[in-house]
């Protein structure tokens, strides 16, 4: 059965509300889950991961304490619940869009070739920045941070505290992984045709990115903890020196573009943009159902 556009919107909205809501009450859930694991005797059993495993700050022991067990169980449940709502929406979108396409004219027909490729470039750049941020993570993400260590099994060791110093992309925004979803969503809504299903899925995800990141900021400011837990007070300076709005800290003088230019890995960014272009092409061709036109200067 093909979902209606309002039903599609309901899935996207439910995903956003649930995702943000779970994040807002995470501390209580983590405590309850950890305590439950402790009562079941699953904590402190001495089980360890292989030394080659790049573990977090709790070390190689599996669930050495209730706090670690609670965090791991929360993350698993958080991912599962969110996926149950988001994946059906993503899976239903092509059929909902096809039904809308059969009954209405598309906005994409009004886009000039130049405007079309401009939107494609914006979406590609946004994906590239998100991909590059995996090597330049924020402490607000679950992406780990590593440093070279000749004594480590793989030549690197994990140290998430390195993320607490504004560096490269985090000098631009403290959310370099998620906020690029905003320009990506807007650009893809236009590329897809700007019909109701396109606006629901792409602008819905863009709105979630803004709301989710802002809700995370509010939670961190209240509890001074993130997905990767740091000691009390460790995030204060990071928040003082970074901004939610991209380039906000640069405009008001807290950060300098010269530092951004020096610290950003341009190789990683170029690789991210190249991969982002491939992913964007595949997204349009295989998921949205929009044919990517040939590049004029390559076919003339």
C-alpha positions as CSV (number, residue, x, y, z in Angstrom):
1,X,0.0,0.0,0.0
2,X,1.3,3.4,-1.0
3,X,1.4,5.9,1.9
4,X,-0.2,9.3,1.6
5,X,1.9,12.4,1.9
6,X,0.5,13.2,5.4
7,X,1.4,9.6,6.5
8,X,4.9,10.1,5.1
9,X,5.1,13.3,7.0
10,X,3.9,11.5,10.1
11,X,6.8,9.1,9.9
12,X,9.3,11.8,9.5
13,X,7.8,13.9,12.3
14,X,7.7,10.8,14.6
15,X,11.3,10.1,13.9
16,X,12.3,13.7,14.7
17,X,10.3,13.9,17.9
18,X,11.3,10.5,19.1
19,X,15.0,11.1,18.3
20,X,15.1,14.5,20.1
21,X,12.8,13.3,22.9
22,X,15.1,10.3,23.7
23,X,18.1,12.6,23.7
24,X,16.3,14.9,26.2
25,X,15.8,12.2,28.7
26,X,18.9,10.2,28.1
27,X,20.5,10.6,31.5
28,X,17.6,9.0,33.3
29,X,17.3,6.2,30.8
30,X,21.1,5.6,31.0
31,X,20.9,5.3,34.8
32,X,17.9,2.9,34.6
33,X,19.4,0.7,31.9
34,X,22.7,0.6,33.7
35,X,21.0,-0.3,37.0
36,X,19.0,-3.0,35.2
37,X,22.1,-4.5,33.7
38,X,23.7,-4.5,37.2
39,X,20.7,-6.3,38.7
40,X,21.0,-9.0,36.0
41,X,24.6,-9.5,36.8
42,X,25.9,-8.4,33.4
43,X,28.2,-5.7,34.8
44,X,31.8,-6.2,36.0
45,X,32.2,-9.7,34.8
46,X,35.8,-9.1,33.6
47,X,35.0,-9.7,29.9
48,X,37.5,-7.8,27.7
49,X,37.7,-6.8,24.0
50,X,40.8,-7.7,22.0
51,X,43.7,-5.3,22.4
52,X,43.4,-4.3,18.7
53,X,40.0,-2.9,19.5
54,X,40.0,0.9,19.6
55,X,38.0,1.2,22.8
56,X,36.6,4.4,24.4
57,X,37.9,6.0,27.6
58,X,36.3,3.2,29.7
59,X,39.0,0.8,28.4
60,X,38.8,-2.6,26.9
61,X,36.6,-4.2,29.6
62,X,33.0,-4.9,28.5
63,X,30.6,-3.1,30.8
64,X,33.0,-2.5,33.7
65,X,30.4,-0.4,35.5
66,X,26.7,0.5,35.3
67,X,27.4,3.8,33.7
68,X,29.2,2.3,30.7
69,X,26.5,-0.5,30.4
70,X,23.8,2.1,30.5
71,X,25.4,4.2,27.8
72,X,25.9,1.3,25.5
73,X,22.4,0.0,26.0
74,X,20.9,3.5,25.4
75,X,22.8,3.9,22.2
76,X,21.6,0.6,20.9
77,X,18.0,1.3,21.8
78,X,18.3,4.9,20.5
79,X,19.5,3.6,17.1
80,X,16.9,0.9,16.9
81,X,13.9,3.0,17.7
82,X,15.0,5.8,15.4
83,X,15.7,3.4,12.5
84,X,12.2,1.8,12.9
85,X,10.7,5.2,12.1
86,X,13.2,6.6,9.6
87,X,13.8,3.7,7.3
88,X,10.1,3.1,6.5
89,X,9.8,6.8,5.6
90,X,12.9,6.6,3.4
91,X,11.6,3.4,1.8
92,X,8.1,4.7,1.2
93,X,9.2,8.0,-0.3
94,X,9.9,6.8,-3.9
95,X,6.4,5.4,-4.3
96,X,4.8,8.4,-2.7
97,X,6.8,10.6,-5.0
98,X,5.8,8.6,-8.1
99,X,2.1,8.9,-7.2
100,X,2.5,12.7,-6.9
101,X,4.5,12.8,-10.1
102,X,1.6,11.2,-12.0
103,X,-0.8,13.8,-10.8
104,X,1.1,17.1,-10.9
105,X,3.7,19.1,-12.8
106,X,7.1,19.3,-11.2
107,X,9.0,22.4,-10.1
108,X,12.2,20.8,-11.5
109,X,10.8,21.4,-15.0
110,X,11.3,25.2,-14.3
111,X,14.9,24.9,-13.2
112,X,17.4,26.1,-15.7
113,X,20.4,23.8,-16.3
114,X,22.5,26.3,-14.4
115,X,20.2,26.3,-11.4
116,X,19.9,22.5,-11.5
117,X,23.7,22.1,-11.4
118,X,24.0,24.8,-8.7
119,X,21.6,22.8,-6.5
120,X,23.6,19.6,-7.3
121,X,26.8,21.3,-6.3
122,X,25.3,22.5,-3.0
123,X,24.1,19.0,-2.2
124,X,27.4,17.5,-3.1
125,X,29.4,20.1,-1.1
126,X,27.2,19.5,1.9
127,X,27.7,15.7,1.7
128,X,31.5,16.3,1.3
129,X,31.6,18.4,4.5
130,X,29.8,15.8,6.5
131,X,32.1,13.1,5.2
132,X,35.2,15.1,5.9
133,X,33.9,15.8,9.5
134,X,34.3,12.1,10.3
135,X,38.1,12.9,10.4
136,X,37.5,16.2,12.2
137,X,34.8,15.2,14.7
138,X,33.0,17.4,17.3
139,X,32.7,16.2,20.9
140,X,29.0,16.4,20.3
141,X,29.1,13.5,17.9
142,X,29.7,9.8,18.7
143,X,32.5,9.7,16.1
144,X,35.7,8.9,17.9
145,X,39.0,10.8,17.7
146,X,42.4,9.2,17.4
147,X,46.0,10.2,17.6
148,X,49.2,8.5,16.5
149,X,50.8,6.0,19.0
150,X,53.6,3.8,17.9
151,X,53.0,1.5,20.8
152,X,49.3,0.9,19.8
153,X,48.3,-2.2,17.8
154,X,47.2,-0.2,14.8
155,X,49.6,2.7,15.2
156,X,46.8,4.9,16.6
157,X,45.0,5.2,19.9
158,X,41.6,6.6,20.7
159,X,41.4,9.8,22.7
160,X,38.0,11.5,22.5
161,X,39.3,14.4,24.6
162,X,41.1,15.6,21.5
163,X,37.8,16.7,20.2
164,X,37.4,19.3,23.0
165,X,39.7,21.7,21.3
166,X,38.1,23.7,18.4
167,X,40.0,22.6,15.3
168,X,39.4,22.9,11.6
169,X,35.7,22.4,10.8
170,X,34.6,22.8,14.5
171,X,35.9,26.3,14.4
172,X,33.1,27.0,11.8
173,X,30.3,25.2,13.7
174,X,30.2,22.7,16.5
175,X,27.9,20.5,14.4
176,X,29.9,19.9,11.2
177,X,28.4,16.4,10.7
178,X,24.7,17.1,11.0
179,X,24.1,20.8,10.1
180,X,25.1,20.2,6.4
181,X,21.9,18.3,6.1
182,X,20.1,21.7,5.9
183,X,21.6,22.8,2.6
184,X,21.5,19.2,1.4
185,X,17.8,18.9,2.1
186,X,16.9,22.3,0.5
187,X,18.9,21.5,-2.6
188,X,17.5,18.0,-3.0
189,X,13.9,19.2,-2.5
190,X,14.4,21.5,-5.5
191,X,16.2,18.8,-7.5
192,X,13.5,16.3,-6.8
193,X,10.8,18.6,-8.0
194,X,9.5,20.4,-4.9
195,X,6.3,18.5,-4.8
196,X,4.7,17.8,-1.4
197,X,6.5,14.4,-0.8
198,X,9.8,16.0,-1.7
199,X,9.3,18.9,0.7
200,X,8.1,16.5,3.5
201,X,11.1,14.2,3.2
202,X,13.9,16.7,2.5
203,X,12.8,19.8,4.3
204,X,11.6,17.5,7.1
205,X,15.1,16.1,7.5
206,X,16.6,19.6,7.3
207,X,14.3,20.8,10.0
208,X,15.2,17.8,12.1
209,X,18.9,18.7,11.7
210,X,18.4,22.2,13.1
211,X,16.0,21.1,15.9
212,X,18.1,18.1,16.9
213,X,21.4,20.0,17.0
214,X,19.8,22.9,19.0
215,X,18.2,20.4,21.4
216,X,21.6,18.8,21.9
217,X,23.1,22.1,22.7
218,X,20.5,22.9,25.3
219,X,20.9,19.5,26.9
220,X,24.7,19.8,27.0
221,X,24.5,23.2,28.4
222,X,22.3,21.8,31.2
223,X,24.2,18.6,32.0
224,X,27.7,19.2,30.5
225,X,27.7,15.7,29.1
226,X,27.5,14.3,25.6
227,X,27.3,10.8,24.0
228,X,31.0,10.4,24.7
229,X,31.1,11.4,28.4
230,X,33.7,13.9,29.6
231,X,34.5,15.1,33.1
232,X,32.3,17.9,34.5
233,X,33.3,21.3,33.1
234,X,35.2,19.8,30.1
235,X,32.8,21.3,27.5
236,X,32.6,24.8,28.9
237,X,35.5,26.2,26.9
238,X,34.5,24.4,23.8
239,X,31.0,26.0,23.9
240,X,32.5,29.3,24.8
241,X,34.8,29.3,21.7
242,X,32.4,27.7,19.1
243,X,29.1,28.5,17.6
244,X,25.9,26.7,16.6
245,X,25.4,28.9,13.5
246,X,28.1,28.2,10.9
247,X,30.7,31.0,10.9
248,X,29.1,32.6,13.9
249,X,32.3,32.3,15.9
250,X,34.3,33.6,13.0
251,X,32.1,36.7,12.5
252,X,32.2,37.7,16.2
253,X,36.0,37.2,16.4
254,X,36.2,34.0,18.6
255,X,37.7,32.1,15.7
256,X,39.8,33.0,12.6
257,X,39.5,31.9,9.0
258,X,43.2,31.6,8.9
259,X,43.2,28.9,11.5
260,X,40.4,27.1,9.7
261,X,42.3,27.2,6.5
262,X,45.5,25.9,8.1
263,X,43.9,23.1,10.1
264,X,41.3,21.7,7.7
265,X,42.5,18.6,5.8
266,X,41.9,19.8,2.2
267,X,42.8,16.2,1.1
268,X,40.0,14.8,3.2
269,X,37.6,17.5,2.1
270,X,38.4,16.9,-1.6
271,X,37.9,13.2,-1.1
272,X,34.7,13.9,0.8
273,X,33.3,16.1,-2.0
274,X,34.3,13.5,-4.6
275,X,32.5,10.8,-2.7
276,X,29.6,13.1,-2.0
277,X,29.1,13.7,-5.7
278,X,28.9,9.9,-6.3
279,X,26.5,9.5,-3.4
280,X,24.4,12.5,-4.6
281,X,24.2,11.1,-8.1
282,X,23.1,7.7,-6.8
283,X,20.6,9.3,-4.4
284,X,18.9,11.1,-7.3
285,X,19.1,8.3,-9.9
286,X,18.4,5.2,-7.7
287,X,16.3,6.6,-4.8
288,X,14.5,9.8,-5.9
289,X,14.1,8.7,-9.5
290,X,15.5,11.8,-11.1
291,X,17.8,11.4,-14.1
292,X,21.0,13.4,-13.7
293,X,21.6,15.2,-17.0
294,X,24.9,15.0,-18.9
295,X,27.4,17.7,-18.2
296,X,27.3,19.9,-21.3
297,X,31.1,20.6,-21.5
298,X,31.8,16.9,-21.2
299,X,29.5,15.8,-24.0
300,X,30.0,18.7,-26.5
